């Protein structure tokens, strides 16, 4: 079997595995914690609520932006779709991060670990925290970790209000198409900021909200202006935006 055929087989095997794990999750898991009512555990004075939620939103408004619905684990295979590289060029994200061998990266909203397992070889003497609030997603990550024998990916079960990262442990926190879904964005980002080492960075990749013709649901896109405003609220300073992706902004912030 040549190398290309082997890669095709591994990709097919991973895709099939995710399907069966997601099916198992649908049959046996309780309702996901992402949709639990945690309002008693946090202050609501920074959020407002619409009387009727938008079709793709949860009716909760933060700094003028309605928070989008979470893409549940049932959509995991969309994250692993074979056309993702062609459509979104995630490999360009990896190059733009300028990672060092010893870096510790937090992939927040890691999902199936699509980005985590691509980052891991670039931080061979460091590690990747693969953070998600859905146990079903972490099941996929743990399975793939064993299958690939990649040892420097560490799954972390977060909550809607806390990424559960060790303080001052992270060189770079990455959120790819995830931040707009955070039910408690200010609390989560405060946790992210605490996890950053001095000089640490946060990188957000979001579909361009400035483009009304981009075929993505409205609340799953964000403008640069909105992202900058929300990051400033938790003490992060905008460093630069790299417009190297076909549909998304790549925005870099410093602590």
Phi and psi in degrees as GROMACS dihedral restraints (atoms count N, CA, C in turn):
[ dihedral_restraints ]
;  ai    aj    ak    al  type     phi  dphi    fc
    3     4     5     6     1   -78.4    20    10
    4     5     6     7     1   173.2    20    10
    6     7     8     9     1   -62.1    20    10
    7     8     9    10     1   -43.0    20    10
    9    10    11    12     1   -65.0    20    10
   10    11    12    13     1   -41.2    20    10
   12    13    14    15     1   -65.4    20    10
   13    14    15    16     1   -37.1    20    10
   15    16    17    18     1   -64.2    20    10
   16    17    18    19     1   -42.6    20    10
   18    19    20    21     1   -64.0    20    10
   19    20    21    22     1   -40.5    20    10
   21    22    23    24     1   -62.2    20    10
   22    23    24    25     1   -41.3    20    10
   24    25    26    27     1   -63.9    20    10
   25    26    27    28     1   -44.0    20    10
   27    28    29    30     1   -64.1    20    10
   28    29    30    31     1   -40.4    20    10
   30    31    32    33     1   -64.9    20    10
   31    32    33    34     1   -41.3    20    10
   33    34    35    36     1   -64.3    20    10
   34    35    36    37     1   -43.0    20    10
   36    37    38    39     1   -61.9    20    10
   37    38    39    40     1   -42.4    20    10
   39    40    41    42     1   -65.7    20    10
   40    41    42    43     1   -42.5    20    10
   42    43    44    45     1   -61.2    20    10
   43    44    45    46     1   -45.1    20    10
   45    46    47    48     1   -64.9    20    10
   46    47    48    49     1   -39.6    20    10
   48    49    50    51     1   -62.7    20    10
   49    50    51    52     1   -44.2    20    10
   51    52    53    54     1   -60.8    20    10
   52    53    54    55     1   -40.2    20    10
   54    55    56    57     1   -58.3    20    10
   55    56    57    58     1   -47.4    20    10
   57    58    59    60     1   -71.1    20    10
   58    59    60    61     1   -34.6    20    10
   60    61    62    63     1   -67.2    20    10
   61    62    63    64     1   -40.2    20    10
   63    64    65    66     1   -66.0    20    10
   64    65    66    67     1   -38.8    20    10
   66    67    68    69     1   -62.5    20    10
   67    68    69    70     1   -43.2    20    10
   69    70    71    72     1   -59.9    20    10
   70    71    72    73     1   -42.1    20    10
   72    73    74    75     1   -62.4    20    10
   73    74    75    76     1   -40.2    20    10
   75    76    77    78     1   -63.4    20    10
   76    77    78    79     1   -35.1    20    10
   78    79    80    81     1   -81.4    20    10
   79    80    81    82     1   -34.1    20    10
   81    82    83    84     1  -119.1    20    10
   82    83    84    85     1   -15.8    20    10
   84    85    86    87     1   -86.4    20    10
   85    86    87    88     1   150.8    20    10
   87    88    89    90     1   -72.9    20    10
   88    89    90    91     1   170.7    20    10
   90    91    92    93     1   -55.4    20    10
   91    92    93    94     1   137.3    20    10
   93    94    95    96     1   -63.0    20    10
   94    95    96    97     1   142.5    20    10
   96    97    98    99     1   -63.8    20    10
   97    98    99   100     1   -18.8    20    10
   99   100   101   102     1   -61.3    20    10
  100   101   102   103     1   -25.8    20    10
  102   103   104   105     1  -102.4    20    10
  103   104   105   106     1     6.6    20    10
  105   106   107   108     1   -72.5    20    10
  106   107   108   109     1   152.7    20    10
  108   109   110   111     1   -83.7    20    10
  109   110   111   112     1   106.5    20    10
  111   112   113   114     1  -110.6    20    10
  112   113   114   115     1    19.1    20    10
  114   115   116   117     1   -64.0    20    10
  115   116   117   118     1   -23.7    20    10
  117   118   119   120     1   -72.7    20    10
  118   119   120   121     1   -14.2    20    10
  120   121   122   123     1   -98.3    20    10
  121   122   123   124     1     0.6    20    10
  123   124   125   126     1  -150.1    20    10
  124   125   126   127     1   158.7    20    10
  126   127   128   129     1   -74.3    20    10
  127   128   129   130     1   139.2    20    10
  129   130   131   132     1  -101.2    20    10
  130   131   132   133     1     2.5    20    10
  132   133   134   135     1   -72.2    20    10
  133   134   135   136     1   -10.2    20    10
  135   136   137   138     1   -96.3    20    10
  136   137   138   139     1    -1.9    20    10
  138   139   140   141     1  -120.4    20    10
  139   140   141   142     1   151.2    20    10
  141   142   143   144     1  -120.2    20    10
  142   143   144   145     1   165.1    20    10
  144   145   146   147     1  -132.1    20    10
  145   146   147   148     1   132.3    20    10
  147   148   149   150     1   -82.2    20    10
  148   149   150   151     1   148.1    20    10
  150   151   152   153     1   -67.4    20    10
  151   152   153   154     1   -31.5    20    10
  153   154   155   156     1  -133.1    20    10
  154   155   156   157     1   123.8    20    10
  156   157   158   159     1   -72.5    20    10
  157   158   159   160     1   151.3    20    10
  159   160   161   162     1   -66.2    20    10
  160   161   162   163     1   164.0    20    10
  162   163   164   165     1   -62.0    20    10
  163   164   165   166     1   -29.8    20    10
  165   166   167   168     1  -114.6    20    10
  166   167   168   169     1    19.5    20    10
  168   169   170   171     1  -122.0    20    10
  169   170   171   172     1   175.9    20    10
  171   172   173   174     1  -108.9    20    10
  172   173   174   175     1     4.2    20    10
  174   175   176   177     1    80.9    20    10
  175   176   177   178     1     4.0    20    10
  177   178   179   180     1  -104.5    20    10
  178   179   180   181     1   131.7    20    10
  180   181   182   183     1  -117.1    20    10
  181   182   183   184     1   131.7    20    10
  183   184   185   186     1  -127.4    20    10
  184   185   186   187     1   117.6    20    10
  186   187   188   189     1    51.7    20    10
  187   188   189   190     1    42.0    20    10
  189   190   191   192     1    86.7    20    10
  190   191   192   193     1    -1.5    20    10
  192   193   194   195     1  -113.9    20    10
  193   194   195   196     1   126.7    20    10
  195   196   197   198     1   -75.9    20    10
  196   197   198   199     1   132.1    20    10
  198   199   200   201     1   -75.4    20    10
  199   200   201   202     1   138.1    20    10
  201   202   203   204     1   -81.0    20    10
  202   203   204   205     1   163.7    20    10
  204   205   206   207     1   -66.9    20    10
  205   206   207   208     1   152.6    20    10
  207   208   209   210     1   -80.5    20    10
  208   209   210   211     1   138.3    20    10
  210   211   212   213     1   -78.9    20    10
  211   212   213   214     1   109.3    20    10
  213   214   215   216     1   -71.0    20    10
  214   215   216   217     1   172.6    20    10
  216   217   218   219     1   -62.2    20    10
  217   218   219   220     1   -17.9    20    10
  219   220   221   222     1   -63.3    20    10
  220   221   222   223     1   -21.9    20    10
  222   223   224   225     1   -96.8    20    10
  223   224   225   226     1    17.2    20    10
  225   226   227   228     1   -59.1    20    10
  226   227   228   229     1   -36.4    20    10
  228   229   230   231     1   -66.8    20    10
  229   230   231   232     1   -23.0    20    10
  231   232   233   234     1   -65.1    20    10
  232   233   234   235     1   -34.6    20    10
  234   235   236   237     1   -65.5    20    10
  235   236   237   238     1   -29.4    20    10
  237   238   239   240     1  -100.5    20    10
  238   239   240   241     1    11.6    20    10
  240   241   242   243     1   -58.4    20    10
  241   242   243   244     1   140.4    20    10
  243   244   245   246     1   -62.1    20    10
  244   245   246   247     1   -22.4    20    10
  246   247   248   249     1   -87.7    20    10
  247   248   249   250     1     1.2    20    10
  249   250   251   252     1   -61.2    20    10
  250   251   252   253     1   -42.5    20    10
  252   253   254   255     1   -63.3    20    10
  253   254   255   256     1   -41.9    20    10
  255   256   257   258     1   -65.4    20    10
  256   257   258   259     1   -41.6    20    10
  258   259   260   261     1   -77.2    20    10
  259   260   261   262     1   -40.7    20    10
  261   262   263   264     1  -119.0    20    10
  262   263   264   265     1   -13.6    20    10
  264   265   266   267     1    55.0    20    10
  265   266   267   268     1    51.3    20    10
  267   268   269   270     1   -62.2    20    10
  268   269   270   271     1   -21.2    20    10
  270   271   272   273     1   -61.7    20    10
  271   272   273   274     1   -27.8    20    10
  273   274   275   276     1   -70.7    20    10
  274   275   276   277     1   -28.0    20    10
  276   277   278   279     1   -62.7    20    10
  277   278   279   280     1   -45.0    20    10
  279   280   281   282     1   -58.5    20    10
  280   281   282   283     1   -44.2    20    10
  282   283   284   285     1   -65.7    20    10
  283   284   285   286     1   -36.6    20    10
  285   286   287   288     1   -72.4    20    10
  286   287   288   289     1   -20.1    20    10
  288   289   290   291     1   -74.5    20    10
  289   290   291   292     1   -19.6    20    10
  291   292   293   294     1    52.7    20    10
  292   293   294   295     1    54.7    20    10
  294   295   296   297     1   -79.2    20    10
  295   296   297   298     1   149.3    20    10
  297   298   299   300     1  -103.5    20    10
  298   299   300   301     1   158.2    20    10
  300   301   302   303     1   -55.9    20    10
  301   302   303   304     1   -34.0    20    10
  303   304   305   306     1   -94.6    20    10
  304   305   306   307     1     2.8    20    10
  306   307   308   309     1   -65.9    20    10
  307   308   309   310     1   148.2    20    10
  309   310   311   312     1  -108.7    20    10
  310   311   312   313     1   121.6    20    10
  312   313   314   315     1  -115.7    20    10
  313   314   315   316     1   136.5    20    10
  315   316   317   318     1  -106.4    20    10
  316   317   318   319     1   115.5    20    10
  318   319   320   321     1   -94.8    20    10
  319   320   321   322     1    99.3    20    10
  321   322   323   324     1   -96.2    20    10
  322   323   324   325     1   126.4    20    10
  324   325   326   327     1    77.2    20    10
  325   326   327   328     1    44.3    20    10
  327   328   329   330     1   -67.2    20    10
  328   329   330   331     1   -23.4    20    10
  330   331   332   333     1    61.9    20    10
  331   332   333   334     1  -124.9    20    10
  333   334   335   336     1   -80.8    20    10
  334   335   336   337     1    -1.3    20    10
  336   337   338   339     1    87.3    20    10
  337   338   339   340     1    18.7    20    10
  339   340   341   342     1   -52.7    20    10
  340   341   342   343     1   -48.8    20    10
  342   343   344   345     1   -79.7    20    10
  343   344   345   346     1   -37.2    20    10
  345   346   347   348     1   -55.7    20    10
  346   347   348   349     1   -47.0    20    10
  348   349   350   351     1   -75.9    20    10
  349   350   351   352     1   -15.2    20    10
  351   352   353   354     1   -87.6    20    10
  352   353   354   355     1   -27.1    20    10
  354   355   356   357     1   -77.0    20    10
  355   356   357   358     1   -37.4    20    10
  357   358   359   360     1   -50.1    20    10
  358   359   360   361     1   -45.2    20    10
  360   361   362   363     1   -66.0    20    10
  361   362   363   364     1   -20.3    20    10
  363   364   365   366     1   -84.0    20    10
  364   365   366   367     1   -12.7    20    10
  366   367   368   369     1  -123.5    20    10
  367   368   369   370     1    56.8    20    10
  369   370   371   372     1   -60.0    20    10
  370   371   372   373     1   -29.1    20    10
  372   373   374   375     1  -103.8    20    10
  373   374   375   376     1     8.3    20    10
  375   376   377   378     1  -117.5    20    10
  376   377   378   379     1  -146.1    20    10
  378   379   380   381     1  -157.9    20    10
  379   380   381   382     1   167.8    20    10
  381   382   383   384     1  -122.8    20    10
  382   383   384   385     1   121.9    20    10
  384   385   386   387     1   -85.6    20    10
  385   386   387   388     1   114.3    20    10
  387   388   389   390     1   -95.1    20    10
  388   389   390   391     1   101.8    20    10
  390   391   392   393     1  -103.6    20    10
  391   392   393   394     1   128.5    20    10
  393   394   395   396     1  -154.1    20    10
  394   395   396   397     1   154.7    20    10
  396   397   398   399     1   -92.3    20    10
  397   398   399   400     1    -4.9    20    10
  399   400   401   402     1  -105.1    20    10
  400   401   402   403     1   114.5    20    10
  402   403   404   405     1   -57.0    20    10
  403   404   405   406     1   -32.0    20    10
  405   406   407   408     1   -63.0    20    10
  406   407   408   409     1   -38.1    20    10
  408   409   410   411     1   -66.3    20    10
  409   410   411   412     1   -40.3    20    10
  411   412   413   414     1   -66.9    20    10
  412   413   414   415     1   -28.8    20    10
  414   415   416   417     1   -60.7    20    10
  415   416   417   418     1   -43.0    20    10
  417   418   419   420     1   -62.9    20    10
  418   419   420   421     1   -45.4    20    10
  420   421   422   423     1   -61.6    20    10
  421   422   423   424     1   -45.8    20    10
  423   424   425   426     1   -62.4    20    10
  424   425   426   427     1   -40.7    20    10
  426   427   428   429     1   -63.3    20    10
  427   428   429   430     1   -48.3    20    10
  429   430   431   432     1   -67.6    20    10
  430   431   432   433     1   -32.3    20    10
  432   433   434   435     1   -60.2    20    10
  433   434   435   436     1   -42.5    20    10
  435   436   437   438     1   -69.5    20    10
  436   437   438   439     1   -40.8    20    10
  438   439   440   441     1   -66.4    20    10
  439   440   441   442     1   -34.7    20    10
  441   442   443   444     1   -96.6    20    10
  442   443   444   445     1   -10.2    20    10
  444   445   446   447     1    58.3    20    10
  445   446   447   448     1    34.4    20    10
  447   448   449   450     1   -89.7    20    10
  448   449   450   451     1   113.3    20    10
  450   451   452   453     1   -97.5    20    10
  451   452   453   454     1   -11.7    20    10
  453   454   455   456     1  -100.6    20    10
  454   455   456   457     1    24.8    20    10
  456   457   458   459     1  -108.8    20    10
  457   458   459   460     1   122.3    20    10
  459   460   461   462     1  -116.4    20    10
  460   461   462   463     1   108.2    20    10
  462   463   464   465     1   -68.4    20    10
  463   464   465   466     1   139.7    20    10
  465   466   467   468     1  -131.9    20    10
  466   467   468   469     1   124.7    20    10
  468   469   470   471     1   -84.7    20    10
  469   470   471   472     1   114.8    20    10
  471   472   473   474     1   -94.2    20    10
  472   473   474   475     1   176.6    20    10
  474   475   476   477     1  -119.3    20    10
  475   476   477   478     1   169.3    20    10
  477   478   479   480     1   -60.7    20    10
  478   479   480   481     1   -16.9    20    10
  480   481   482   483     1  -113.8    20    10
  481   482   483   484     1    -4.6    20    10
  483   484   485   486     1  -150.4    20    10
  484   485   486   487     1   124.0    20    10
  486   487   488   489     1   -74.2    20    10
  487   488   489   490     1    -9.5    20    10
  489   490   491   492     1    57.9    20    10
  490   491   492   493     1    42.5    20    10
  492   493   494   495     1   -99.4    20    10
  493   494   495   496     1   145.4    20    10
  495   496   497   498     1   -63.3    20    10
  496   497   498   499     1   144.2    20    10
  498   499   500   501     1   -64.4    20    10
  499   500   501   502     1   139.9    20    10
  501   502   503   504     1    50.0    20    10
  502   503   504   505     1    45.2    20    10
  504   505   506   507     1  -117.3    20    10
  505   506   507   508     1    -9.9    20    10
  507   508   509   510     1  -115.3    20    10
  508   509   510   511     1   130.7    20    10
  510   511   512   513     1   -82.6    20    10
  511   512   513   514     1   -35.6    20    10
  513   514   515   516     1  -147.4    20    10
  514   515   516   517     1   127.9    20    10
  516   517   518   519     1  -106.1    20    10
  517   518   519   520     1   124.2    20    10
  519   520   521   522     1  -115.0    20    10
  520   521   522   523     1   131.9    20    10
  522   523   524   525     1  -129.0    20    10
  523   524   525   526     1   108.4    20    10
  525   526   527   528     1  -104.9    20    10
  526   527   528   529     1   111.2    20    10
  528   529   530   531     1    52.0    20    10
  529   530   531   532     1    40.1    20    10
  531   532   533   534     1  -125.6    20    10
  532   533   534   535     1   -39.6    20    10
  534   535   536   537     1   -56.0    20    10
  535   536   537   538     1   -40.4    20    10
  537   538   539   540     1   -62.9    20    10
  538   539   540   541     1   -14.3    20    10
  540   541   542   543     1   -95.9    20    10
  541   542   543   544     1    -5.8    20    10
  543   544   545   546     1   -64.7    20    10
  544   545   546   547     1   122.6    20    10
  546   547   548   549     1   -67.1    20    10
  547   548   549   550     1   -32.5    20    10
  549   550   551   552     1  -126.1    20    10
  550   551   552   553     1    74.5    20    10
  552   553   554   555     1   -62.1    20    10
  553   554   555   556     1   -38.7    20    10
  555   556   557   558     1   -68.3    20    10
  556   557   558   559     1   -43.0    20    10
  558   559   560   561     1   -65.6    20    10
  559   560   561   562     1   -42.8    20    10
  561   562   563   564     1   -63.4    20    10
  562   563   564   565     1   -44.8    20    10
  564   565   566   567     1   -68.8    20    10
  565   566   567   568     1   -30.8    20    10
  567   568   569   570     1   -62.6    20    10
  568   569   570   571     1   -38.8    20    10
  570   571   572   573     1   -65.9    20    10
  571   572   573   574     1   -37.9    20    10
  573   574   575   576     1   -63.6    20    10
  574   575   576   577     1   -46.2    20    10
  576   577   578   579     1   -60.1    20    10
  577   578   579   580     1   -42.3    20    10
  579   580   581   582     1   -63.2    20    10
  580   581   582   583     1   -29.7    20    10
  582   583   584   585     1   -78.4    20    10
  583   584   585   586     1   -17.4    20    10
  585   586   587   588     1   -75.7    20    10
  586   587   588   589     1   138.4    20    10
  588   589   590   591     1   -70.9    20    10
  589   590   591   592     1   162.9    20    10
  591   592   593   594     1   -54.9    20    10
  592   593   594   595     1   128.2    20    10
  594   595   596   597     1    85.6    20    10
  595   596   597   598     1     0.2    20    10
  597   598   599   600     1   -67.9    20    10
  598   599   600   601     1   159.9    20    10
  600   601   602   603     1  -127.6    20    10
  601   602   603   604     1   153.3    20    10
  603   604   605   606     1  -118.4    20    10
  604   605   606   607     1   132.8    20    10
  606   607   608   609     1  -120.9    20    10
  607   608   609   610     1   125.2    20    10
  609   610   611   612     1  -114.2    20    10
  610   611   612   613     1   130.7    20    10
  612   613   614   615     1  -113.6    20    10
  613   614   615   616     1   117.5    20    10
  615   616   617   618     1  -137.4    20    10
  616   617   618   619     1   144.5    20    10
  618   619   620   621     1   -60.8    20    10
  619   620   621   622     1   143.5    20    10
  621   622   623   624     1   -69.9    20    10
  622   623   624   625     1   109.1    20    10
  624   625   626   627     1   -70.3    20    10
  625   626   627   628     1   -17.4    20    10
  627   628   629   630     1   -72.0    20    10
  628   629   630   631     1   -16.0    20    10
  630   631   632   633     1  -101.5    20    10
  631   632   633   634     1   102.2    20    10
  633   634   635   636     1   -71.0    20    10
  634   635   636   637     1   -13.7    20    10
  636   637   638   639     1   -94.2    20    10
  637   638   639   640     1    -3.3    20    10
  639   640   641   642     1   -71.1    20    10
  640   641   642   643     1   125.1    20    10
  642   643   644   645     1   -79.8    20    10
  643   644   645   646     1    59.5    20    10
  645   646   647   648     1  -129.6    20    10
  646   647   648   649     1   142.8    20    10
  648   649   650   651     1   -54.7    20    10
  649   650   651   652     1   143.0    20    10
  651   652   653   654     1   -53.8    20    10
  652   653   654   655     1   -45.3    20    10
  654   655   656   657     1   -79.3    20    10
  655   656   657   658     1    -4.3    20    10
  657   658   659   660     1   -98.2    20    10
  658   659   660   661     1    14.0    20    10
  660   661   662   663     1  -121.8    20    10
  661   662   663   664     1   155.3    20    10
  663   664   665   666     1  -141.1    20    10
  664   665   666   667     1   143.6    20    10
  666   667   668   669     1   -84.1    20    10
  667   668   669   670     1   157.2    20    10
  669   670   671   672     1   -58.9    20    10
  670   671   672   673     1   -42.2    20    10
  672   673   674   675     1   -57.8    20    10
  673   674   675   676     1   -43.7    20    10
  675   676   677   678     1   -68.6    20    10
  676   677   678   679     1   -43.1    20    10
  678   679   680   681     1   -61.2    20    10
  679   680   681   682     1   -45.6    20    10
  681   682   683   684     1   -59.7    20    10
  682   683   684   685     1   -41.8    20    10
  684   685   686   687     1   -63.1    20    10
  685   686   687   688     1   -43.3    20    10
  687   688   689   690     1   -73.0    20    10
  688   689   690   691     1   -34.3    20    10
  690   691   692   693     1   -71.5    20    10
  691   692   693   694     1   -36.3    20    10
  693   694   695   696     1   -60.7    20    10
  694   695   696   697     1   -33.0    20    10
  696   697   698   699     1   -65.9    20    10
  697   698   699   700     1   -19.9    20    10
  699   700   701   702     1  -111.0    20    10
  700   701   702   703     1    12.8    20    10
  702   703   704   705     1    90.7    20    10
  703   704   705   706     1    15.2    20    10
  705   706   707   708     1   -98.4    20    10
  706   707   708   709     1   142.0    20    10
  708   709   710   711     1  -110.2    20    10
  709   710   711   712     1   130.9    20    10
  711   712   713   714     1   -65.5    20    10
  712   713   714   715     1   130.9    20    10
  714   715   716   717     1  -103.1    20    10
  715   716   717   718     1   -54.6    20    10
  717   718   719   720     1  -164.6    20    10
  718   719   720   721     1   161.8    20    10
  720   721   722   723     1  -119.2    20    10
  721   722   723   724     1   128.3    20    10
  723   724   725   726     1  -104.9    20    10
  724   725   726   727     1   116.5    20    10
  726   727   728   729     1   -96.9    20    10
  727   728   729   730     1    68.8    20    10
  729   730   731   732     1  -113.1    20    10
  730   731   732   733     1    -0.7    20    10
  732   733   734   735     1  -106.5    20    10
  733   734   735   736     1   149.8    20    10
  735   736   737   738     1   -67.7    20    10
  736   737   738   739     1   -27.7    20    10
  738   739   740   741     1  -128.9    20    10
  739   740   741   742     1   -11.3    20    10
  741   742   743   744     1  -124.4    20    10
  742   743   744   745     1   151.6    20    10
  744   745   746   747     1   -81.2    20    10
  745   746   747   748     1   144.6    20    10
  747   748   749   750     1  -117.3    20    10
  748   749   750   751     1   107.1    20    10
  750   751   752   753     1  -112.1    20    10
  751   752   753   754     1   131.4    20    10
  753   754   755   756     1  -113.4    20    10
  754   755   756   757     1   130.9    20    10
  756   757   758   759     1  -127.1    20    10
  757   758   759   760     1   148.3    20    10
  759   760   761   762     1  -112.6    20    10
  760   761   762   763     1   154.2    20    10
